[in-house]
Amino acid sequence: MSETNFKSGFAVLAGLPNAGKSTLLNQLAGGLLSAVTYKPQTTRQNILAIAEGENYQIVFVDTPGFLRPQYKLQQTMVSCVDRAVTEEADVVLFLVDATADYALNAPLVEKLKTLYCPIFLVLNKIDLVKEPAKLDALEKQICGELKIAKKFRISAASGVNVPALKQAVAAVLPVSPAYFPPGQWTDRWERFYAAEFIREQIFLLYQKEIPYSTFVEIEKFTENLGDKNFIRAIIHVERESQKPILIGKGGAMIAKLRQRAQKRVEEFLGRSCRVELNVVVSPDWRNNTELLEKFGYIQRDEMPE
């Protein structure tokens, strides 16, 4: 590896909820780093995945879906996107669901118009579009609104054209030393991902408002306890009425959640673990600045008004 031509930088994934950013991040990273469900707004914080090649290191940043905030929590999610695209990005991957209503992207497009870094247009879910002319028209419309450096048509779910996208990102990065040591593939601790994958299973198992009203706090994470790791997690809900729904009759639902979450966490860790879950009520936590700070969504210098 030559230090004189080594490239390194940040590639930020930006798009609406459910555009496929987390699925794409996992494809680019070659692993299960970001929680993926069929429901929007699964991702609440920026998640980094580090990809390496012979002469490059790409730091991919998965951001929350861009939305109009209704809670203080959602304000922090929008701030995550803002900070990533305006302060961190060397290139932005504008991910568009080719099967959805593109007009909903208007607020994000206005934000992207202010950027100076290259923007790659990434049309996702092309395998679900039967008429190529629709993709042509969509590309033409977007290129009329934004200065697009490169265009890609991909399927994040199957990986179609993802390698070409990855190589194109590496090509536009600035010459720079690596930001992270070789072999590191994220900047988060294992306990963060344990919480994320427990929350992922909540999204998959429960309906309506329950998934959006929960926060998973890792109370204890003990490694090398015999042949297993031990993880105790607290699931915070907003209202007393949500607690029995999460637990289920005779504890059936919480037992199913624990079993599925433990399996998912073990897949990520690559080792066995024992997961325990407890449900507590933290009233209106999504609008509680003190709790949002405690849960790590905001810092003191960026408190929502």
Secondary structure, 3 states (H helix, E strand, C coil): CCCCCCEEEEEEEEECCCCCHHHHHHHHHCCCCCCCCCCCCCCCCCEEEEEEECCEEEEEEECCCCCCCCCHHHHHHHHHHHHHHHHHCCEEEEEEECCCCHHHHHHHHHHHCCCCCCEEEEEECHHHCCCHHHHHHHHHHHHHHCCCCEEEECECCCCECHHHHHHHHHHHCCECCCCCCCCCCCCCCHHHHHHHHHHHHHHHHCCCCCHHHCEEEEEEEEEEECCEEEEEEEEEECCCCHHHHHHCHHHHHHHHHHHHHHHHHHHHHCCCEEEEEEEEECCCHHHCHHHHHHCCCCCHHHCCC
